[in-house]
Amino acid sequence: MRRYDEDIEVACDMVDGRYQPVKFCRSHRWWRIGEVFSKWVETADWWRSGSVDPDGDMLGEEEVYRVGARPVDGGSDGVYELARSWSGSWRLRGVMD
């Protein structure tokens, strides 16, 4: 997996009774999420950083989604890790080749 730390725009909606991401925009290109493979919550290594999360979260927790997505204008599927901080901001964490 290639690691990234890139701010992205994410659109969410209700899917099968759960509020989850349905598409995201990266580098001015929209990707439609076809499947959410997994979702979990991670806590940052706050003891290593020596500071509080920029969003003010002492624990630096974020929701992480591993999703399968395809560009809306056509192209190949990919697997992406998207992370949402508790403040609501989203970022791309990784892309699986």
Residue pairs with C-beta under 8 A, 6 or more apart in sequence:
1 81
1 94
1 95
1 96
1 97
2 94
2 95
2 96
2 97
3 93
3 94
4 91
4 92
4 93
4 94
4 95
5 91
5 92
5 93
6 26
6 91
6 92
7 89
7 90
7 91
7 92
8 24
8 25
8 26
8 82
8 90
8 91
8 92
9 24
9 25
9 90
10 21
10 23
10 24
10 25
10 82
10 84
10 90
11 21
11 22
11 23
11 24
12 19
12 20
12 21
12 22
13 19
13 20
13 22
15 22
15 36
20 36
20 39
20 65
21 33
21 36
21 65
21 67
21 82
21 90
22 32
22 33
23 30
23 31
23 32
23 33
23 69
23 72
24 30
24 31
24 33
24 69
24 80
24 82
24 90
24 92
25 31
26 92
29 71
29 73
30 71
30 72
30 73
31 69
31 70
31 71
31 72
31 78
31 80
32 69
32 70
32 71
32 72
33 67
33 68
33 69
34 67
34 68
34 69
34 70
34 77
35 67
35 68
36 65
36 66
36 67
37 66
37 67
37 68
37 79
38 65
38 66
39 63
39 64
39 65
39 66
40 63
40 64
41 61
41 62
41 63
41 64
42 61
42 62
42 64
42 83
43 59
43 60
43 61
44 53
44 59
44 60
44 61
44 62
46 52
46 53
46 58
46 59
46 60
49 60
52 58
52 60
53 59
53 60
53 85
55 85
55 86
55 87
55 89
56 87
57 85
57 86
57 87
61 85
61 86
62 83
62 84
62 85
62 86
63 83
63 84
64 81
64 82
64 83
64 93
65 81
65 82
65 83
65 84
66 79
66 80
66 81
67 79
67 80
67 81
67 82
68 77
68 78
68 79
68 80
69 77
69 78
69 79
69 80
70 76
70 77
70 78
78 95
78 96
79 95
79 96
80 92
80 94
80 95
80 96
81 92
81 93
81 94
81 95
82 90
82 91
82 92
82 93
83 90
83 91
83 92
83 93
84 90
85 91
